[in-house]
Amino acid sequence: MESDAIEKILESVAAGETTPAEALLSLKKEPFTDLGYAKVDHHRALRQNATEVIYGEGKTPDQIRGIAESLQQGGAETVLITRMKAEAVSLMVSHFADDFTYFDIPRVGLLGRMPEPTGNGTIVVAAAGTSDMYAAEEAALTAEALGNRVQRLYDVGVAGLHRLLAHMDDIMQAQVIITVAGMEGALASVVGGMASCPVIAVPTSVGYGASFGGLSALLSMLNSCASGTSVVNIDNGFGAGFQAHLINHLPGAAPAQQ
């Protein structure tokens, strides 16, 4: 149950429209639904200010549909599904019709509506190259689905540094920045040395043989000399988007100067 739903119950009690016993019954509802193959967490939004996200990799299409349906029935207005396969997409489209949207580059599905931004400022997602967009878009869509304003800066890698420098105002005004890069992963250090906000680095598996499937970029980002830079796992755009969301929604945080 989301915090908004609990607030409505309490307001209903205050207005005399609901008895305390009825309100207590609503709040006592099972915090999760056991589907056999999954225990769907309906109280996660209360704990983390974000509804449970479905990791599609390894799940059958029917399992994804069942979990998504359970989340919707539990009050979730936006359900995000990552790493979807074509079979799962087809089932979701046929079952939910216009209520489901699929984004093919990051393989992300969205059930319900995209919420209005409620964060303290803007999350900037900067990707070094077009080849990194699969992870960058996973980060951007995750942040947007959780209620954040997102600005995308794509193809701004260090091979042509002037492309990044043309966006200095955007970098300086951001509340959080997500940098996405493969190869040697240098973009995170460059942005980290210019920004006054937290920078979250996403190493991608893009690169030739010696990049070792993203390990080279991961180690470069972990060894960055730019203070205030944190690093998530290889290709983990979702993790970066979620972390940026939490930073952007910290209570009492001053909005970045726009």
ZAVOFI-358443 format. One record per atom (N, C-alpha, C): x, y, z. Coordinates in steps of 0.02 Angstrom, whole numbers, padded with zeros to 5 digits, always signed. Example, Ala and Ser with C-alpha at 12.3 -4.5 7.8 and 13.67 -1.06 7.14 Angstrom:
BEGIN
+00660-00284+00390;+00615-00225+00390;+00660-00165+00390;+00642-00112+00354;+00684-00053+00357;+00645+00002+00394;
//
This chain:
BEGIN
+00042-00059+00000;+00000+00000+00000;+00044+00062+00000;+00032+00108-00046;+00072+00169-00052;+00053+00219+00002;+00099+00265+00019;+00087+00314+00071;+00026+00358+00055;+00014+00372-00009;-00044+00412-00029;-00109+00377-00011;-00110+00311-00020;-00170+00272-00004;-00184+00273+00071;-00132+00267+00112;-00140+00270+00184;-00165+00338+00206;-00137+00391+00175;-00159+00459+00191;-00233+00468+00176;-00256+00440+00121;-00328+00445+00103;-00371+00409+00154;-00347+00351+00179;-00385+00315+00230;-00391+00357+00293;-00335+00388+00314;-00336+00429+00375;-00380+00491+00366;-00378+00521+00307;-00420+00579+00294;-00494+00559+00295;-00509+00498+00270;-00577+00474+00270;-00603+00463+00342;-00558+00439+00385;-00576+00431+00456;-00589+00499+00488;-00545+00547+00474;-00552+00614+00502;-00616+00647+00480;-00638+00632+00418;-00699+00663+00392;-00761+00625+00413;-00753+00570+00449;-00810+00531+00472;-00839+00486+00419;-00805+00478+00363;-00830+00436+00308;-00812+00363+00319;-00762+00350+00359;-00739+00282+00373;-00731+00274+00448;-00752+00217+00475;-00744+00205+00546;-00672+00184+00561;-00648+00195+00622;-00580+00172+00639;-00571+00097+00628;-00624+00058+00640;-00619-00015+00631;-00609-00032+00558;-00645+00003+00513;-00637-00009+00442;-00567+00011+00418;-00543+00066+00445;-00475+00089+00427;-00423+00039+00450;-00432+00013+00511;-00384-00036+00537;-00383-00099+00495;-00442-00119+00472;-00446-00178+00430;-00408-00168+00364;-00414-00108+00335;-00378-00093+00273;-00303-00095+00283;-00281-00068+00341;-00209-00065+00354;-00180-00133+00374;-00224-00178+00396;-00201-00244+00417;-00194-00293+00359;-00212-00271+00299;-00209-00315+00241;-00139-00344+00234;-00136-00404+00208;-00072-00439+00200;-00022-00394+00164;+00038-00385+00192;+00088-00341+00160;+00117-00370+00095;+00102-00433+00082;+00124-00463+00018;+00072-00514-00005;+00072-00527-00070;+00029-00578-00098;+00072-00636-00121;+00056-00695-00097;+00095-00755-00114;+00065-00787-00176;+00100-00783-00232;+00076-00811-00295;+00104-00882-00307;+00141-00907-00257;+00172-00973-00265;+00242-00967-00292;+00249-00934-00349;+00315-00924-00379;+00346-00857-00359;+00307-00814-00326;+00332-00748-00305;+00289-00722-00247;+00321-00686-00202;+00286-00651-00148;+00288-00576-00164;+00233-00550-00189;+00230-00482-00215;+00225-00433-00156;+00274-00388-00152;+00281-00343-00095;+00239-00280-00105;+00182-00275-00071;+00138-00217-00078;+00156-00159-00031;+00200-00172+00017;+00219-00119+00065;+00286-00087+00049;+00316-00105-00008;+00382-00078-00024;+00379-00003-00034;+00324+00022-00063;+00318+00094-00074;+00317+00131-00008;+00290+00100+00045;+00290+00131+00111;+00361+00136+00139;+00401+00083+00129;+00468+00081+00156;+00518+00121+00116;+00511+00118+00049;+00563+00146+00005;+00538+00202-00040;+00475+00220-00034;+00446+00272-00077;+00450+00253-00151;+00446+00188-00164;+00447+00163-00233;+00416+00094-00236;+00370+00083-00282;+00339+00018-00290;+00390-00033-00313;+00378-00097-00296;+00422-00150-00318;+00430-00150-00394;+00491-00157-00418;+00506-00161-00490;+00517-00234-00508;+00491-00254-00565;+00496-00324-00587;+00559-00333-00631;+00603-00376-00609;+00662-00394-00648;+00642-00452-00694;+00636-00438-00759;+00608-00485-00806;+00652-00543-00825;+00718-00535-00819;+00765-00588-00839;+00752-00651-00798;+00742-00708-00833;+00734-00771-00798;+00662-00787-00779;+00616-00739-00786;+00546-00752-00771;+00508-00769-00834;+00458-00812-00828;+00416-00829-00885;+00368-00771-00899;+00341-00768-00960;+00292-00715-00975;+00233-00716-00927;+00208-00776-00910;+00150-00781-00865;+00168-00757-00795;+00229-00770-00772;+00250-00746-00707;+00253-00670-00705;+00280-00640-00758;+00284-00567-00762;+00214-00536-00762;+00169-00566-00802;+00100-00541-00804;+00067-00546-00736;+00076-00603-00702;+00045-00614-00637;+00070-00566-00584;+00135-00553-00583;+00163-00507-00534;+00140-00436-00548;+00140-00416-00612;+00118-00349-00630;+00045-00338-00612;+00004-00389-00625;-00068-00384-00610;-00079-00378-00535;-00040-00416-00496;-00046-00413-00423;-00026-00344-00396;+00028-00315-00424;+00049-00249-00403;-00005-00197-00418;-00035-00202-00477;-00089-00155-00495;-00148-00163-00447;-00167-00224-00432;-00223-00236-00387;-00208-00211-00316;-00143-00208-00300;-00122-00183-00234;-00118-00107-00231;-00133-00073-00286;-00136+00000-00286;-00080+00034-00323;-00034-00004-00354;+00022+00027-00390;-00004+00058-00455;+00009+00122-00465;-00013+00156-00526;+00038+00151-00582;+00101+00137-00563;+00155+00130-00612;+00195+00067-00595;+00200+00021-00641;+00239-00040-00631;+00293-00043-00684;+00356-00046-00662;+00412-00048-00707;+00438-00120-00713;+00452-00141-00774;+00478-00208-00787;+00542-00202-00828;+00597-00228-00803;+00661-00222-00838;+00680-00289-00870;+00726-00285-00919;+00755-00343-00952;+00702-00392-00979;+00656-00364-01019;+00602-00405-01045;+00622-00440-01110;+00594-00500-01120;+00603-00537-01182;+00541-00528-01226;+00549-00544-01290;+00496-00532-01339;+00431-00567-01320;+00436-00629-01294;+00376-00667-01277;+00336-00633-01221;+00373-00606-01172;+00340-00571-01117;+00307-00506-01141;+00341-00471-01186;+00313-00410-01214;+00248-00424-01249;+00247-00476-01290;+00186-00494-01328;+00128-00509-01281;+00141-00546-01228;+00088-00563-01181;+00062-00501-01145;+00107-00457-01124;+00087-00397-01089;+00045-00351-01134;+00065-00346-01197;+00028-00304-01244;-00042-00332-01255;-00047-00398-01263;-00113-00428-01275;-00157-00426-01213;-00127-00430-01154;-00167-00433-01092;-00187-00364-01067;-00140-00315-01072;-00153-00249-01043;-00168-00196-01096;-00157-00212-01159;-00173-00167-01215;-00140-00099-01207;-00179-00045-01209;-00151+00023-01210;-00122+00044-01142;-00132+00003-01091;-00106+00021-01024;-00032+00001-01018;-00004-00032-01069;+00065-00055-01066;+00106-00024-01123;+00165+00000-01105;+00211+00031-01154;+00278-00004-01150;+00307-00019-01209;+00371-00053-01211;+00423-00009-01245;+00483-00006-01214;+00539+00033-01241;+00593-00017-01261;+00604-00023-01327;+00644-00079-01351;+00719-00073-01338;+00747-00013-01340;+00820-00007-01332;+00843-00033-01263;+00810-00012-01208;+00832-00039-01143;+00794-00102-01122;+00745-00125-01164;+00704-00183-01148;+00664-00173-01084;+00634-00115-01078;+00597-00096-01018;+00523-00088-01035;+00480-00115-00992;+00408-00108-01000;+00379-00066-00945;+00326-00029-00960;+00293+00013-00911;+00218-00001-00912;+00192-00024-00856;+00121-00036-00849;+00090+00021-00809;+00041+00055-00838;+00011+00112-00804;+00037+00177-00833;+00032+00229-00793;+00050+00296-00816;+00118+00317-00789;+00152+00360-00827;+00215+00390-00803;+00197+00446-00754;+00223+00444-00693;+00203+00493-00643;+00232+00562-00656;+00202+00613-00626;+00229+00680-00629;+00292+00684-00586;+00343+00723-00606;+00404+00728-00567;+00390+00761-00499;+00420+00732-00446;+00411+00758-00378;+00478+00768-00343;+00534+00759-00377;+00599+00765-00346;+00620+00836-00333;+00679+00843-00301;+00705+00909-00285;+00735+00946-00344;+00752+00910-00396;+00784+00941-00454;+00785+00894-00514;+00834+00903-00557;+00839+00864-00619;+00895+00811-00613;+00881+00751-00637;+00931+00699-00643;+00957+00701-00715;+01021+00712-00724;+01051+00712-00791;+01081+00643-00804;+01064+00614-00861;+01093+00551-00882;+01137+00565-00943;+01203+00556-00933;+01252+00570-00986;+01282+00504-01010;+01275+00490-01074;+01302+00429-01103;+01359+00446-01150;+01414+00408-01145;+01473+00422-01186;+01459+00413-01260;+01425+00358-01279;+01413+00345-01349;+01344+00317-01361;+01323+00316-01424;+01258+00288-01441;+01254+00214-01422;+01310+00179-01423;+01311+00108-01404;+01296+00097-01330;+01301+00150-01290;+01288+00145-01218;+01216+00160-01200;+01174+00174-01251;+01107+00197-01237;+01062+00145-01204;+01077+00081-01214;+01035+00030-01182;+01036+00036-01106;+01095+00049-01078;+01102+00057-01006;+01079+00126-00984;+01094+00177-01026;+01074+00246-01009;+00998+00253-01007;+00964+00222-01057;+00892+00226-01058;+00859+00186-01002;+00891+00131-00982;+00865+00094-00924;+00868+00138-00862;+00923+00176-00854;+00930+00221-00797;+00879+00279-00802;+00873+00308-00861;+00829+00366-00869;+00756+00347-00858;+00734+00291-00888;+00664+00270-00881;+00649+00248-00810;+00697+00217-00776;+00687+00199-00706;+00675+00262-00664;+00717+00312-00674;+00710+00374-00635;+00643+00409-00651;+00624+00410-00714;+00561+00442-00733;+00501+00404-00704;+00503+00337-00706;+00448+00297-00680;+00441+00304-00604;+00494+00325-00570;+00492+00335-00498;+00474+00407-00480;+00464+00449-00530;+00441+00518-00517;+00496+00570-00516;+00540+00568-00565;+00595+00616-00569;+00597+00649-00638;+00619+00712-00639;+00631+00746-00702;+00700+00725-00727;+00704+00703-00789;+00766+00676-00817;+00785+00715-00879;+00850+00731-00885;+00876+00762-00946;+00929+00715-00974;+00924+00700-01038;+00970+00655-01070;+01023+00693-01109;+01087+00675-01099;+01143+00701-01139;+01178+00641-01169;+01165+00628-01233;+01191+00568-01264;+01246+00583-01315;+01293+00536-01321;+01350+00541-01366;+01394+00600-01346;+01413+00603-01282;+01455+00657-01257;+01519+00630-01226;+01546+00576-01255;+01605+00544-01228;+01669+00584-01238;+01722+00560-01206;+01785+00598-01204;+01822+00597-01271;+01801+00556-01318;+01832+00557-01384;+01820+00623-01420;+01769+00660-01399;+01755+00727-01424;+01732+00769-01366;+01778+00790-01324;+01762+00822-01261;+01720+00885-01268;+01727+00919-01326;+01689+00981-01337;+01614+00969-01336;+01592+00908-01352;+01521+00892-01352;+01493+00893-01280;+01534+00871-01233;+01514+00873-01163;+01517+00944-01135;+01569+00980-01153;+01578+01048-01127;+01523+01095-01151;+01490+01078-01205;+01434+01119-01229;+01373+01115-01182;+01375+01067-01135;+01319+01058-01088;+01340+01075-01016;+01388+01120-01008;+01412+01136-00941;+01357+01162-00895;+01311+01203-00921;+01256+01229-00880;+01213+01172-00854;+01198+01124-00897;+01157+01067-00876;+01192+01027-00821;+01257+01018-00828;+01296+00980-00779;+01298+01017-00712;+01308+01082-00713;+01314+01121-00651;+01247+01129-00615;+01191+01124-00652;+01126+01134-00621;+01092+01069-00600;+01122+01012-00614;+01091+00948-00599;+01091+00934-00524;+01041+00897-00501;+01038+00874-00432;+01077+00809-00423;+01076+00767-00474;+01114+00705-00477;+01132+00693-00550;+01191+00663-00562;+01211+00647-00630;+01228+00573-00634;+01202+00540-00685;+01220+00471-00700;+01263+00471-00763;+01324+00445-00758;+01367+00441-00817;+01371+00368-00839;+01363+00356-00904;+01361+00289-00931;+01414+00283-00985;+01461+00237-00976;+01516+00231-01025;+01547+00162-01024;+01570+00140-01083;+01607+00078-01089;+01680+00095-01104;+01712+00054-01146;+01783+00065-01163;+01824+00074-01099;+01856+00134-01091;+01896+00145-01030;+01857+00181-00975;+01794+00199-00988;+01751+00227-00937;+01772+00295-00911;+01805+00335-00951;+01834+00398-00928;+01782+00453-00915;+01723+00446-00944;+01672+00499-00938;+01655+00514-00865;+01654+00462-00823;+01635+00472-00752;+01685+00519-00717;+01749+00510-00729;+01799+00554-00697;+01795+00625-00722;+01783+00633-00787;+01779+00701-00816;+01719+00738-00786;+01661+00706-00786;+01601+00738-00759;+01609+00748-00684;+01636+00698-00650;+01646+00703-00578;+01690+00761-00558;+01737+00779-00602;+01781+00835-00587;+01751+00903-00600;+01692+00904-00632;+01659+00968-00648;+01595+00980-00608;+01564+00927-00584;+01498+00933-00553;+01503+00944-00478;+01453+00979-00451;+01450+00991-00379;+01399+00946-00345;+01370+00900-00383;+01319+00854-00356;+01346+00782-00359;+01312+00734-00327;+01334+00665-00332;+01333+00640-00404;+01383+00600-00421;+01388+00570-00487;+01388+00494-00479;+01342+00462-00515;+01336+00389-00513;+01361+00361-00580;+01412+00320-00578;+01443+00294-00639;+01417+00225-00655;+01400+00215-00719;+01377+00150-00743;+01426+00125-00796;+01466+00074-00780;+01510+00045-00832;+01469+00000-00877;+01480+00003-00942;+01444-00041-00988;+01491-00092-01017;+01462-00144-01045;+01502-00198-01075;+01521-00182-01147;+01517-00119-01167;+01535-00097-01234;+01610-00089-01239;+01640-00116-01291;+01712-00108-01301;+01743-00168-01335;+01806-00159-01356;+01843-00213-01389;+01871-00262-01337;+01909-00310-01360;+01931-00366-01318;+01959-00349-01250;+02003-00300-01247;+02036-00284-01183;+01991-00247-01135;+01929-00232-01156;+01882-00202-01108;+01852-00256-01063;+01862-00320-01083;+01841-00377-01042;+01768-00373-01021;+01725-00357-01069;+01653-00356-01055;+01631-00305-01004;+01668-00250-00999;+01649-00197-00953;+01692-00193-00891;+01734-00244-00880;+01776-00245-00820;+01826-00186-00820;+01853-00170-00878;+01900-00114-00883;+01867-00049-00862;+01806-00036-00888;+01771+00025-00869;+01753+00025-00795;+01733-00033-00769;+01716-00038-00698;+01775-00020-00654;+01834-00048-00669;+01893-00034-00629;+01915+00039-00636;+01910+00067-00696;+01927+00138-00706;+01883+00182-00663;+01817+00168-00663;+01770+00209-00625;+01781+00201-00550;+01796+00139-00528;+01810+00128-00457;+01873+00164-00434;+01920+00173-00481;+01983+00206-00465;+01983+00280-00482;+01925+00308-00495;+01920+00379-00513;+01947+00423-00458;+01984+00475-00478;+02010+00522-00429;+01961+00579-00416;+01903+00578-00449;+01851+00629-00439;+01810+00611-00378;+01813+00653-00327;+01775+00640-00265;+01700+00645-00279;+01661+00608-00241;+01589+00611-00248;+01561+00567-00303;+01603+00522-00330;+01580+00477-00383;+01571+00407-00354;+01512+00379-00362;+01498+00310-00342;+01488+00268-00404;+01493+00202-00397;+01492+00158-00456;+01444+00100-00443;+01402+00084-00493;+01359+00025-00489;+01390-00029-00533;+01357-00086-00536;+01384-00143-00573;+01380-00133-00649;+01414-00175-00686;+01416-00170-00758;+01345-00176-00788;+01328-00128-00831;+01263-00126-00865;+01203-00115-00819;+01215-00096-00756;+01161-00089-00708;+01129-00019-00710;+01098-00003-00767;+01064+00061-00772;+01008+00068-00722;+00972+00013-00709;+00918+00015-00660;+00943+00037-00591;+00997+00006-00569;+01024+00023-00503;+01044+00096-00497;+01073+00123-00551;+01092+00193-00551;+01031+00239-00549;+00980+00222-00589;+00918+00262-00590;+00884+00262-00523;+00883+00204-00489;+00850+00199-00424;+00889+00239-00371;+00956+00233-00372;+00997+00270-00324;+00989+00346-00335;+00988+00367-00397;+00979+00438-00412;+00911+00463-00388;+00860+00420-00395;+00793+00437-00370;+00795+00449-00294;+00827+00405-00257;+00830+00413-00184;+00866+00478-00165;+00920+00494-00199;+00956+00556-00185;+00913+00616-00201;+00878+00614-00257;+00837+00670-00280;+00775+00681-00237;+00757+00631-00196;+00698+00637-00154;+00715+00641-00079;+00779+00655-00063;+00797+00662+00007;+00759+00720+00038;+00725+00709+00094;+00687+00764+00126;+00735+00819+00151;+00715+00880+00139;+00756+00937+00164;+00813+00956+00118;+00823+00918+00063;+00877+00934+00016;+00857+00995-00024;+00903+01041-00030;+00889+01102-00068;+00891+01087-00143;+00841+01111-00181;+00843+01100-00253;+00905+01132-00284;+00930+01101-00337;+00987+01130-00373;+00965+01195-00406;+01011+01242-00411;+00996+01306-00441;+00980+01297-00515;+00920+01317-00536;+00899+01309-00605;+00913+01372-00645;
//
